[in-house]
Amino acid sequence: MQFYHLAVNRKSAEAHIHLGYCYLVGAGGVEVDKATSAAYFKAASLELHDADAQFFLANAYDKGLFGEEDIQGINDEILMMLFNASAAHGNLDATQIGVGILGR
């Protein structure tokens, strides 16, 4: 885990995603901490513009994976922004799911 934290300090999107996952499910010797998980995914999505992180973050919000306190204020418009950003950064799956949200 130490190396992932070092990589996060060097702005590695992959390290942010890995730590976000670890805190989401309690892997790698850390306790489940959904707020910390969300923070890592948000950083990779919004600061580092990582397509996979944007895609995961939008899906996680849509499914409520981070818990009630973190999804307050998240609406379909924000989900579409994340899916569109992910698609613009090369994630083709994001386009298909984003279209599904429009059809709700």
C-alpha positions as a Python dict, from the first residue, in 0.01 Angstrom:
ca = {
    (1, 'M'): (0, 0, 0),
    (2, 'Q'): (293, 232, 70),
    (3, 'F'): (390, 239, -296),
    (4, 'Y'): (35, 327, -403),
    (5, 'H'): (34, 619, -160),
    (6, 'L'): (365, 736, -305),
    (7, 'A'): (222, 704, -656),
    (8, 'V'): (-86, 902, -552),
    (9, 'N'): (145, 1182, -439),
    (10, 'R'): (296, 1175, -788),
    (11, 'K'): (-50, 1210, -945),
    (12, 'S'): (-90, 852, -1070),
    (13, 'A'): (-451, 796, -1176),
    (14, 'E'): (-400, 420, -1159),
    (15, 'A'): (-288, 446, -796),
    (16, 'H'): (-591, 660, -710),
    (17, 'I'): (-820, 400, -868),
    (18, 'H'): (-648, 112, -689),
    (19, 'L'): (-669, 282, -348),
    (20, 'G'): (-1028, 387, -417),
    (21, 'Y'): (-1117, 25, -481),
    (22, 'C'): (-928, -97, -172),
    (23, 'Y'): (-1116, 146, 53),
    (24, 'L'): (-1447, 63, -113),
    (25, 'V'): (-1424, -311, -41),
    (26, 'G'): (-1172, -327, 244),
    (27, 'A'): (-890, -487, 45),
    (28, 'G'): (-516, -456, 88),
    (29, 'G'): (-527, -441, 465),
    (30, 'V'): (-747, -130, 494),
    (31, 'E'): (-1089, -96, 650),
    (32, 'V'): (-1389, -14, 434),
    (33, 'D'): (-1410, 365, 414),
    (34, 'K'): (-1651, 476, 145),
    (35, 'A'): (-1578, 847, 190),
    (36, 'T'): (-1206, 788, 135),
    (37, 'S'): (-1284, 563, -160),
    (38, 'A'): (-1500, 833, -317),
    (39, 'A'): (-1226, 1092, -259),
    (40, 'Y'): (-970, 884, -450),
    (41, 'F'): (-1209, 825, -740),
    (42, 'K'): (-1307, 1194, -747),
    (43, 'A'): (-942, 1300, -759),
    (44, 'A'): (-865, 1060, -1045),
    (45, 'S'): (-1181, 1172, -1227),
    (46, 'L'): (-1189, 1545, -1177),
    (47, 'E'): (-824, 1638, -1126),
    (48, 'L'): (-646, 1377, -1338),
    (49, 'H'): (-923, 1335, -1600),
    (50, 'D'): (-891, 956, -1608),
    (51, 'A'): (-1158, 795, -1828),
    (52, 'D'): (-1181, 475, -1623),
    (53, 'A'): (-1215, 666, -1297),
    (54, 'Q'): (-1484, 891, -1447),
    (55, 'F'): (-1671, 585, -1569),
    (56, 'F'): (-1645, 406, -1234),
    (57, 'L'): (-1740, 718, -1038),
    (58, 'A'): (-2052, 773, -1248),
    (59, 'N'): (-2153, 407, -1209),
    (60, 'A'): (-2081, 412, -836),
    (61, 'Y'): (-2296, 722, -788),
    (62, 'D'): (-2571, 573, -1002),
    (63, 'K'): (-2574, 254, -794),
    (64, 'G'): (-2524, 429, -457),
    (65, 'L'): (-2200, 243, -380),
    (66, 'F'): (-2055, 524, -168),
    (67, 'G'): (-2356, 557, 60),
    (68, 'E'): (-2628, 813, 107),
    (69, 'E'): (-2414, 1098, 242),
    (70, 'D'): (-2192, 1104, -66),
    (71, 'I'): (-2465, 1097, -329),
    (72, 'Q'): (-2658, 1399, -206),
    (73, 'G'): (-2679, 1648, -488),
    (74, 'I'): (-2584, 1390, -753),
    (75, 'N'): (-2844, 1394, -1029),
    (76, 'D'): (-2873, 1262, -1383),
    (77, 'E'): (-2710, 1579, -1520),
    (78, 'I'): (-2394, 1519, -1313),
    (79, 'L'): (-2393, 1151, -1409),
    (80, 'M'): (-2415, 1247, -1776),
    (81, 'M'): (-2127, 1493, -1730),
    (82, 'L'): (-1911, 1214, -1587),
    (83, 'F'): (-2012, 962, -1854),
    (84, 'N'): (-1954, 1220, -2130),
    (85, 'A'): (-1614, 1313, -1989),
    (86, 'S'): (-1521, 945, -1973),
    (87, 'A'): (-1633, 894, -2332),
    (88, 'A'): (-1440, 1202, -2444),
    (89, 'H'): (-1129, 1056, -2280),
    (90, 'G'): (-1166, 731, -2472),
    (91, 'N'): (-1404, 506, -2274),
    (92, 'L'): (-1654, 377, -2531),
    (93, 'D'): (-1865, 195, -2269),
    (94, 'A'): (-1944, 531, -2111),
    (95, 'T'): (-2128, 646, -2421),
    (96, 'Q'): (-2364, 349, -2418),
    (97, 'I'): (-2446, 377, -2049),
    (98, 'G'): (-2487, 754, -2072),
    (99, 'V'): (-2747, 706, -2343),
    (100, 'G'): (-2929, 466, -2109),
    (101, 'I'): (-2949, 734, -1841),
    (102, 'L'): (-3111, 973, -2086),
    (103, 'G'): (-3382, 712, -2142),
    (104, 'R'): (-3488, 694, -1777),
}
